[in-house]
Amino acid sequence: MTESTKQMYLQMGISENVFNFCNEIERTLSGRFKEIDEVAEYNQMKVLKAMQKNRVSDVHFAASTGYGYNDIGRDTLEQVYADTFHTETALVRPQLTCGTHALTIALSANLRPGDELYSPVGKPYDTLEGVIGIRDSVGSLKEYGVSYRQTDLLADGSFDYDNIAKAINDKTKLVTIQRSKGYTTRPTFSVKKIAELIAFIKKIKPDVICMVDNCYGEFVETVEPSDFGADMIVGSLIKNPGGGLAPIGGYIAGTNECIERCAYRLNAPGLGKEVGATLGLNQALYQGFFLAPTVTAGALKGALFASAIYEKLGFKVVPNSTESRHDIIQAIDFGSPEHVIAFCKGIQSAAPVDSHVDPEPWDMPGYDAPVIMAAGAFIQGSSIELSADGPIKPPYSVFFQGGLTWYHAKFGIIKSLQKMTEAGLIKL
C-alpha cells in the first residue's frame, strides 16, 4: 500500500494504531483472497455462458407495463437464472418483494391443508416464524392447515440423521433447508453437506419436495444446491444475485412442476408466468446478475477480514479465519450490547449514504427482540451492500455482510474497530 493511500485512511478518521493493526492482518490473507478470486472467475464464466446461450440482447431491456404479456426480457432472464443454477426453470420477478416473500410463495404454492412442512436444520430465520405459524400471525401456513415439525441440529452444528429419519412421515410434503445461519452462530452449511442431507431425505421419501433457502449463499461456491437434488432454491435480488444493482425482487429456481405452482400462487391460477410487468427494471436485473460473482467475492473478502481481526482480538467468530466459507455472513459474538451498537455505528459511518446517521436498536416487525441495523445503502435494505445487524439479546452477536467492493468492505471493518477503540470497548 502506498503512503498516500494510508494518509487517505487517516484523513477518513482512522487512527494510525488501528490502521497498522488491520494492515498487518490483511497481509496474512492473500492466499485466501486468491481462492475467493478463483471461485469468482469460475462463476463469472458460468453466468456469461448462460447469457450468451440465451442470446441476451438490448431488446431484452425494454420495459413492459400493465399485464406484462410477452415480456421477452423477463422470460429470457428467467432462463438465464435456470441455466446458471442448472434447474428446469425459474421465477425471477420484481413482484417478489424480498427473500421472506419468495420463501412464502414457494411454501404456500407447494403445500396444501393436511400437509406437513419439515425443517431438519432447526428453527428457521425469525421472519419465517410468522409465515409458518410458529409465532401466531394472520395468514400463516398454520391457519391454512399446514402442520410444522423440526429436528434441531446436534451440539456441534451437524445434522441429527437418526431423528431426521424418525421425523419424516406420510404427511411430510416439503422439507425446508436454510443454508445460512440467520441470527444464530451455527455454521453455514456447505453445498456438499446440503447435498448429503438431500440424498438422505430422498432415500427415505423420494417424492418429498426439498427446498433450500439459498439467501446469502449464491456464488460463494462453484456449485449450488440445485446441482444436487434441491427441487427449489430461493433467494432475494437485494442480496448476492442482484449484484447491488437490482432495486427489488426475488427468485425461485427449480423443477417445472414446483415453479409453475409458485407462479400461480404469486399471480393467479390460470395466469402464472404469463403476467407480471417488469416496469423498466430488466436491464438492472441482468446487469446485477452479471456482476454478482465479483460483487459476492468482494463481500466474502470483507467477511474474512472481519473474522481475522476480531478473532485476533479474542472474540468468538463464526466462521473463523481458517474455515471454508459458504455464505457472505460473518457472525461475531461480542457479549455485550455496547459492543454490538458501537460496531454497527462504525459500519454506518463508513457508508456512502447516510454516513452521518447513528443507528439505534428498534422493534422491527417479525423479530422477538429489538434489532439494530447499519446500512447506508443505495438500495434500501440491500444486504449485498455494506451492512451489519443483530438482535439486542444474548449472546449479543453482530452479523456483518456485504460490500459492493472489497475496498469498501475493508474500510467498514476498520471503521468498526475505530469506533470501539474510541468508546474504550477495545484496547489494541
SERORO-638447 format. One record per residue (C-alpha): residue number from 1; x, y, z; residue in one letter. Coordinates in Angstrom, 1 decimal, m for minus. Layout:
REM SERORO-638447
PT,num,east,north,up,residu
PT,NUM,X,Y,Z,A
...
END
This chain:
REM SERORO-638447
PT,num,east,north,up,residu
PT,1,0.0,0.0,0.0,M
PT,2,1.3,3.5,m0.9,T
PT,3,1.9,6.1,1.8,E
PT,4,m0.7,8.3,0.1,S
PT,5,m3.4,5.6,0.5,T
PT,6,m2.5,5.3,4.1,K
PT,7,m2.8,9.0,4.6,Q
PT,8,m6.3,8.9,3.0,M
PT,9,m7.4,6.4,5.7,Y
PT,10,m6.0,8.7,8.4,L
PT,11,m7.9,11.6,6.8,Q
PT,12,m11.1,9.5,7.0,M
PT,13,m10.8,9.2,10.8,G
PT,14,m8.7,6.1,11.2,I
PT,15,m6.0,6.3,13.8,S
PT,16,m2.5,5.1,12.9,E
PT,17,m2.7,2.4,15.6,N
PT,18,m5.9,0.9,14.2,V
PT,19,m4.7,1.2,10.7,F
PT,20,m1.4,m0.6,11.4,N
PT,21,m3.2,m3.4,13.3,F
PT,22,m5.6,m4.0,10.4,C
PT,23,m3.0,m3.7,7.7,N
PT,24,m0.9,m6.4,9.3,E
PT,25,m3.8,m8.8,9.4,I
PT,26,m4.7,m8.1,5.8,E
PT,27,m1.2,m9.2,4.8,R
PT,28,m1.8,m12.7,6.2,T
PT,29,m5.0,m13.2,4.0,L
PT,30,m3.5,m13.1,0.5,S
PT,31,m3.7,m16.9,0.0,G
PT,32,m7.4,m17.0,1.0,R
PT,33,m8.2,m14.0,m1.2,F
PT,34,m6.7,m15.8,m4.2,K
PT,35,m9.0,m18.7,m3.6,E
PT,36,m12.0,m16.4,m3.4,I
PT,37,m11.0,m14.8,m6.7,D
PT,38,m10.7,m18.2,m8.4,E
PT,39,m14.3,m19.1,m7.4,V
PT,40,m15.5,m15.7,m8.7,A
PT,41,m13.7,m16.2,m12.0,E
PT,42,m15.4,m19.6,m12.5,Y
PT,43,m18.8,m18.2,m11.6,N
PT,44,m18.4,m15.2,m13.9,Q
PT,45,m17.9,m17.6,m16.8,M
PT,46,m20.9,m19.6,m15.7,K
PT,47,m23.1,m16.5,m15.8,V
PT,48,m21.6,m15.3,m19.1,L
PT,49,m22.2,m18.7,m20.6,K
PT,50,m25.9,m18.6,m19.7,A
PT,51,m26.3,m15.1,m21.0,M
PT,52,m24.6,m16.0,m24.3,Q
PT,53,m26.6,m19.2,m24.7,K
PT,54,m29.8,m17.3,m24.4,N
PT,55,m28.7,m14.6,m26.8,R
PT,56,m29.3,m11.7,m24.5,V
PT,57,m29.7,m8.5,m26.5,S
PT,58,m30.7,m4.9,m25.8,D
PT,59,m34.2,m5.7,m26.8,V
PT,60,m34.5,m7.7,m23.5,H
PT,61,m34.0,m4.5,m21.6,F
PT,62,m37.3,m2.9,m22.8,A
PT,63,m40.0,m2.0,m20.3,A
PT,64,m43.3,m3.7,m20.0,S
PT,65,m46.4,m2.4,m18.2,T
PT,66,m49.9,m3.5,m17.3,G
PT,67,m50.2,m7.2,m17.6,Y
PT,68,m46.7,m7.7,m18.9,G
PT,69,m47.7,m10.1,m21.6,Y
PT,70,m44.9,m11.2,m24.0,N
PT,71,m42.2,m9.6,m21.9,D
PT,72,m39.3,m11.4,m23.6,I
PT,73,m36.7,m9.7,m21.4,G
PT,74,m38.4,m11.2,m18.3,R
PT,75,m38.7,m14.6,m19.8,D
PT,76,m35.2,m14.7,m21.1,T
PT,77,m33.8,m13.6,m17.7,L
PT,78,m35.6,m16.4,m16.0,E
PT,79,m34.0,m18.9,m18.4,Q
PT,80,m30.6,m17.3,m17.7,V
PT,81,m31.1,m18.0,m14.0,Y
PT,82,m32.3,m21.5,m14.7,A
PT,83,m29.2,m22.2,m16.9,D
PT,84,m26.8,m20.7,m14.4,T
PT,85,m28.3,m22.7,m11.5,F
PT,86,m28.9,m25.8,m13.6,H
PT,87,m32.6,m26.0,m13.0,T
PT,88,m35.6,m26.7,m15.3,E
PT,89,m37.0,m23.2,m15.0,T
PT,90,m37.1,m20.2,m12.7,A
PT,91,m39.3,m17.4,m11.5,L
PT,92,m37.4,m14.0,m11.3,V
PT,93,m39.7,m11.1,m10.5,R
PT,94,m39.8,m7.7,m9.0,P
PT,95,m43.2,m8.6,m7.6,Q
PT,96,m41.3,m10.9,m5.2,L
PT,97,m40.6,m8.1,m2.7,T
PT,98,m37.9,m9.8,m0.5,C
PT,99,m36.4,m13.2,0.4,G
PT,100,m39.1,m13.9,3.0,T
PT,101,m41.8,m13.2,0.4,H
PT,102,m40.1,m15.5,m2.1,A
PT,103,m39.9,m18.3,0.5,L
PT,104,m43.6,m17.7,1.4,T
PT,105,m44.6,m18.1,m2.2,I
PT,106,m42.5,m21.3,m2.6,A
PT,107,m44.0,m22.8,0.6,L
PT,108,m47.6,m21.8,0.2,S
PT,109,m47.7,m22.8,m3.5,A
PT,110,m46.4,m26.3,m2.8,N
PT,111,m48.2,m27.1,0.5,L
PT,112,m51.9,m28.0,0.9,R
PT,113,m54.1,m28.4,4.0,P
PT,114,m53.1,m31.5,5.8,G
PT,115,m49.5,m31.4,4.6,D
PT,116,m46.6,m31.1,6.9,E
PT,117,m43.6,m28.8,6.5,L
PT,118,m40.4,m30.2,8.0,Y
PT,119,m37.1,m28.5,8.9,S
PT,120,m34.2,m30.8,9.6,P
PT,121,m32.0,m27.9,10.5,V
PT,122,m33.8,m26.5,13.5,G
PT,123,m35.9,m23.3,13.7,K
PT,124,m35.8,m21.1,10.6,P
PT,125,m34.9,m17.4,10.4,Y
PT,126,m37.1,m15.1,12.6,D
PT,127,m39.3,m13.7,9.8,T
PT,128,m40.4,m17.1,8.8,L
PT,129,m41.8,m17.9,12.2,E
PT,130,m44.9,m15.9,11.4,G
PT,131,m45.1,m17.4,7.9,V
PT,132,m45.1,m20.9,9.3,I
PT,133,m47.2,m20.2,12.3,G
PT,134,m44.5,m20.9,14.9,I
PT,135,m45.5,m17.4,16.1,R
PT,136,m49.2,m16.7,15.6,D
PT,137,m49.7,m14.5,12.5,S
PT,138,m52.6,m13.7,10.2,V
PT,139,m52.4,m15.8,7.1,G
PT,140,m49.8,m18.2,8.3,S
PT,141,m49.5,m21.7,6.9,L
PT,142,m50.8,m23.0,10.2,K
PT,143,m54.1,m21.1,9.6,E
PT,144,m54.4,m23.0,6.3,Y
PT,145,m54.0,m26.4,8.0,G
PT,146,m50.3,m27.0,7.3,V
PT,147,m48.5,m28.5,10.2,S
PT,148,m44.8,m28.0,11.1,Y
PT,149,m42.2,m30.2,12.6,R
PT,150,m38.4,m29.6,13.1,Q
PT,151,m35.4,m31.5,14.2,T
PT,152,m32.7,m29.5,16.0,D
PT,153,m29.1,m29.7,15.0,L
PT,154,m26.7,m31.6,17.2,L
PT,155,m24.5,m29.7,19.6,A
PT,156,m21.7,m29.4,17.1,D
PT,157,m24.0,m28.0,14.4,G
PT,158,m24.2,m31.2,12.4,S
PT,159,m27.4,m32.9,11.2,F
PT,160,m29.2,m35.3,13.6,D
PT,161,m29.7,m38.0,11.0,Y
PT,162,m31.2,m40.5,13.4,D
PT,163,m34.0,m38.2,14.4,N
PT,164,m34.4,m36.9,10.9,I
PT,165,m35.2,m40.4,9.7,A
PT,166,m37.7,m40.8,12.5,K
PT,167,m39.4,m37.5,11.8,A
PT,168,m40.2,m37.9,8.1,I
PT,169,m43.7,m39.4,7.8,N
PT,170,m46.6,m39.8,5.4,D
PT,171,m47.7,m36.2,5.9,K
PT,172,m44.2,m34.7,5.2,T
PT,173,m44.7,m32.9,1.9,K
PT,174,m41.9,m30.3,1.9,L
PT,175,m38.5,m30.1,3.6,V
PT,176,m37.0,m26.7,4.1,T
PT,177,m33.3,m26.3,4.5,I
PT,178,m31.9,m22.9,5.5,Q
PT,179,m28.3,m22.7,4.1,R
PT,180,m27.2,m19.6,6.1,S
PT,181,m27.0,m19.2,9.8,K
PT,182,m29.7,m16.5,10.3,G
PT,183,m29.5,m14.9,13.7,Y
PT,184,m27.6,m17.9,15.2,T
PT,185,m24.0,m18.7,15.4,T
PT,186,m24.2,m22.2,13.9,R
PT,187,m22.0,m22.9,10.9,P
PT,188,m23.5,m22.2,7.5,T
PT,189,m23.9,m25.4,5.5,F
PT,190,m21.7,m26.1,2.6,S
PT,191,m23.4,m27.2,m0.7,V
PT,192,m21.7,m30.6,m0.1,K
PT,193,m23.4,m31.0,3.3,K
PT,194,m26.7,m29.9,1.9,I
PT,195,m26.3,m32.4,m1.0,A
PT,196,m25.7,m35.2,1.6,E
PT,197,m28.8,m34.2,3.6,L
PT,198,m31.0,m34.1,0.5,I
PT,199,m29.8,m37.5,m0.7,A
PT,200,m30.5,m38.9,2.8,F
PT,201,m34.0,m37.5,2.8,I
PT,202,m34.8,m38.5,m0.7,K
PT,203,m33.8,m42.1,0.0,K
PT,204,m36.4,m42.2,2.8,I
PT,205,m39.1,m40.4,0.8,K
PT,206,m38.2,m39.9,m2.9,P
PT,207,m41.3,m37.7,m3.7,D
PT,208,m40.8,m35.2,m0.9,V
PT,209,m40.0,m31.6,m2.1,I
PT,210,m36.7,m30.3,m0.9,C
PT,211,m36.4,m26.5,m0.8,M
PT,212,m33.2,m24.6,0.1,V
PT,213,m33.3,m21.1,1.4,D
PT,214,m30.3,m20.0,m0.6,N
PT,215,m30.1,m16.4,0.7,C
PT,216,m26.5,m15.1,1.1,Y
PT,217,m25.1,m18.2,m0.4,G
PT,218,m25.3,m17.7,m4.2,E
PT,219,m21.9,m17.7,m6.0,F
PT,220,m19.9,m18.3,m2.8,V
PT,221,m19.1,m21.8,m4.2,E
PT,222,m18.8,m23.0,m7.8,T
PT,223,m21.9,m25.1,m7.3,V
PT,224,m25.4,m24.5,m5.8,E
PT,225,m27.8,m26.8,m4.0,P
PT,226,m29.8,m27.2,m7.2,S
PT,227,m26.9,m29.1,m8.7,D
PT,228,m27.5,m31.8,m6.1,F
PT,229,m31.2,m32.6,m5.9,G
PT,230,m32.9,m29.5,m4.5,A
PT,231,m36.3,m29.1,m6.1,D
PT,232,m36.3,m25.4,m5.4,M
PT,233,m33.7,m22.8,m4.4,I
PT,234,m34.9,m19.4,m3.2,V
PT,235,m33.3,m16.1,m2.7,G
PT,236,m33.5,m12.3,m2.8,S
PT,237,m32.2,m10.0,m5.5,L
PT,238,m31.1,m7.4,m3.0,I
PT,239,m28.6,m10.0,m1.7,K
PT,240,m26.0,m11.8,m3.8,N
PT,241,m27.6,m12.4,m7.2,P
PT,242,m28.7,m8.7,m7.7,G
PT,243,m25.1,m7.6,m7.7,G
PT,244,m26.1,m4.4,m5.9,G
PT,245,m28.0,m3.1,m8.9,L
PT,246,m31.3,m4.9,m8.6,A
PT,247,m33.6,m2.4,m6.8,P
PT,248,m36.1,m5.1,m5.7,I
PT,249,m37.0,m8.7,m6.4,G
PT,250,m36.6,m12.4,m5.6,G
PT,251,m36.1,m15.7,m7.4,Y
PT,252,m37.3,m19.2,m7.1,I
PT,253,m35.5,m21.7,m9.4,A
PT,254,m36.3,m25.4,m9.6,G
PT,255,m38.4,m28.1,m11.3,T
PT,256,m41.1,m27.2,m13.8,N
PT,257,m43.9,m28.5,m11.5,E
PT,258,m42.8,m26.6,m8.4,C
PT,259,m42.2,m23.3,m10.2,I
PT,260,m45.5,m23.5,m12.1,E
PT,261,m47.3,m23.7,m8.8,R
PT,262,m45.2,m20.8,m7.5,C
PT,263,m46.2,m18.6,m10.5,A
PT,264,m49.9,m19.4,m10.0,Y
PT,265,m49.6,m18.5,m6.3,R
PT,266,m47.7,m15.3,m7.0,L
PT,267,m50.1,m14.1,m9.7,N
PT,268,m53.4,m16.1,m10.1,A
PT,269,m54.5,m19.6,m11.0,P
PT,270,m54.6,m19.8,m14.8,G
PT,271,m52.3,m16.8,m15.3,L
PT,272,m49.0,m17.9,m13.7,G
PT,273,m45.8,m16.8,m15.5,K
PT,274,m47.6,m15.2,m18.4,E
PT,275,m48.2,m11.9,m16.5,V
PT,276,m46.0,m9.6,m14.5,G
PT,277,m44.7,m6.3,m15.9,A
PT,278,m41.1,m5.5,m15.3,T
PT,279,m41.6,m1.7,m15.5,L
PT,280,m38.1,m1.0,m16.9,G
PT,281,m36.1,m3.0,m14.4,L
PT,282,m34.8,m5.7,m16.7,N
PT,283,m31.5,m4.0,m17.5,Q
PT,284,m30.6,m3.6,m13.8,A
PT,285,m31.6,m7.2,m13.1,L
PT,286,m29.5,m8.5,m16.0,Y
PT,287,m26.5,m6.3,m15.2,Q
PT,288,m26.7,m7.0,m11.5,G
PT,289,m26.7,m10.8,m12.1,F
PT,290,m23.7,m10.4,m14.5,F
PT,291,m21.8,m8.5,m11.7,L
PT,292,m22.9,m10.8,m8.9,A
PT,293,m19.9,m13.2,m8.9,P
PT,294,m17.4,m10.4,m8.4,T
PT,295,m19.5,m8.4,m6.0,V
PT,296,m20.0,m11.6,m3.9,T
PT,297,m16.2,m12.1,m3.9,A
PT,298,m15.7,m8.6,m2.5,G
PT,299,m18.2,m9.3,0.2,A
PT,300,m16.5,m12.6,1.0,L
PT,301,m13.1,m10.9,1.4,K
PT,302,m14.7,m8.4,3.8,G
PT,303,m16.2,m11.1,5.9,A
PT,304,m12.9,m13.0,6.0,L
PT,305,m11.1,m9.7,7.0,F
PT,306,m13.6,m9.1,9.8,A
PT,307,m13.2,m12.7,11.1,S
PT,308,m9.4,m12.4,11.2,A
PT,309,m9.5,m9.1,13.0,I
PT,310,m12.0,m9.9,15.7,Y
PT,311,m10.6,m13.4,16.2,E
PT,312,m7.2,m11.8,16.9,K
PT,313,m8.9,m9.6,19.5,L
PT,314,m10.3,m12.7,21.3,G
PT,315,m13.9,m12.7,20.2,F
PT,316,m15.7,m15.8,19.1,K
PT,317,m16.2,m15.6,15.3,V
PT,318,m18.3,m17.9,13.1,V
PT,319,m16.8,m18.9,10.8,P
PT,320,m13.2,m18.4,12.0,N
PT,321,m10.5,m17.1,9.7,S
PT,322,m9.2,m20.5,8.6,T
PT,323,m12.6,m22.3,7.9,E
PT,324,m14.1,m22.6,4.5,S
PT,325,m16.9,m20.1,3.8,R
PT,326,m20.3,m20.9,2.4,H
PT,327,m22.1,m17.6,2.7,D
PT,328,m21.2,m13.9,2.9,I
PT,329,m22.2,m13.5,6.6,I
PT,330,m19.7,m13.1,9.4,Q
PT,331,m21.0,m13.6,12.9,A
PT,332,m19.1,m12.1,15.9,I
PT,333,m20.1,m12.8,19.5,D
PT,334,m19.4,m9.6,21.5,F
PT,335,m21.1,m10.5,24.7,G
PT,336,m22.5,m7.0,25.3,S
PT,337,m25.0,m4.7,23.7,P
PT,338,m22.5,m1.8,23.8,E
PT,339,m20.1,m3.7,21.5,H
PT,340,m22.9,m4.5,19.0,V
PT,341,m24.1,m0.9,18.9,I
PT,342,m20.6,0.5,18.5,A
PT,343,m19.8,m1.9,15.8,F
PT,344,m22.9,m1.0,13.8,C
PT,345,m22.2,2.7,14.3,K
PT,346,m18.8,2.1,12.7,G
PT,347,m20.3,0.3,9.7,I
PT,348,m22.9,3.1,9.3,Q
PT,349,m20.2,5.8,9.4,S
PT,350,m18.3,4.1,6.6,A
PT,351,m21.3,4.2,4.3,A
PT,352,m21.6,6.2,1.1,P
PT,353,m25.3,7.0,2.0,V
PT,354,m26.4,8.3,5.4,D
PT,355,m22.9,8.1,6.9,S
PT,356,m23.9,10.9,9.3,H
PT,357,m26.7,8.9,10.9,V
PT,358,m26.3,6.9,14.1,D
PT,359,m28.2,3.6,14.0,P
PT,360,m30.2,2.6,17.1,E
PT,361,m32.0,m0.6,18.1,P
PT,362,m35.7,m0.7,17.4,W
PT,363,m38.7,m3.1,17.5,D
PT,364,m38.7,m4.3,13.9,M
PT,365,m41.7,m6.3,12.5,P
PT,366,m41.1,m10.0,12.6,G
PT,367,m38.5,m10.1,15.4,Y
PT,368,m38.8,m11.0,19.0,D
PT,369,m36.2,m8.5,20.3,A
PT,370,m35.0,m5.0,19.4,P
PT,371,m32.7,m5.1,16.3,V
PT,372,m30.0,m2.7,15.3,I
PT,373,m29.3,m2.3,11.6,M
PT,374,m26.5,m0.4,9.9,A
PT,375,m27.0,0.0,6.2,A
PT,376,m26.1,3.2,4.3,G
PT,377,m27.0,1.6,1.0,A
PT,378,m28.0,2.8,m2.5,F
PT,379,m30.8,0.2,m2.4,I
PT,380,m32.8,0.3,0.8,Q
PT,381,m32.2,m2.9,2.9,G
PT,382,m29.7,m4.3,0.4,S
PT,383,m27.5,m6.7,2.3,S
PT,384,m25.1,m7.3,m0.5,I
PT,385,m24.1,m3.7,0.2,E
PT,386,m22.0,m3.0,3.3,L
PT,387,m24.3,m3.7,6.3,S
PT,388,m24.5,m5.1,9.8,A
PT,389,m27.3,m6.0,12.1,D
PT,390,m28.1,m8.0,15.2,G
PT,391,m30.8,m8.6,17.8,P
PT,392,m30.1,m7.0,21.2,I
PT,393,m30.2,m10.2,23.2,K
PT,394,m27.6,m12.7,24.4,P
PT,395,m25.1,m13.6,23.3,P
PT,396,m25.1,m10.1,21.7,Y
PT,397,m23.9,m11.2,18.3,S
PT,398,m23.5,m8.9,15.3,V
PT,399,m23.9,m10.2,11.7,F
PT,400,m21.8,m8.4,9.2,F
PT,401,m22.2,m8.8,5.4,Q
PT,402,m21.8,m7.2,2.1,G
PT,403,m19.7,m4.6,0.4,G
PT,404,m20.1,m3.8,m3.3,L
PT,405,m16.3,m3.7,m3.5,T
PT,406,m13.6,m5.3,m1.3,W
PT,407,m12.1,m1.9,m0.5,Y
PT,408,m15.4,m0.5,0.9,H
PT,409,m15.9,m3.7,3.0,A
PT,410,m12.4,m3.3,4.3,K
PT,411,m13.0,0.4,5.3,F
PT,412,m16.2,m0.6,7.0,G
PT,413,m14.5,m3.1,9.2,I
PT,414,m11.6,m0.8,10.0,I
PT,415,m14.1,1.9,10.9,K
PT,416,m16.0,m0.5,13.2,S
PT,417,m12.8,m1.2,15.1,L
PT,418,m12.1,2.6,15.3,Q
PT,419,m15.5,3.2,16.9,K
PT,420,m15.0,0.6,19.5,M
PT,421,m11.5,1.8,20.4,T
PT,422,m12.8,5.3,20.7,E
PT,423,m15.6,4.1,23.0,A
PT,424,m13.0,2.3,25.2,G
PT,425,m14.5,m1.1,24.5,L
PT,426,m11.3,m2.5,22.8,I
PT,427,m7.7,m1.7,23.5,K
PT,428,m5.1,m2.6,20.9,L
END
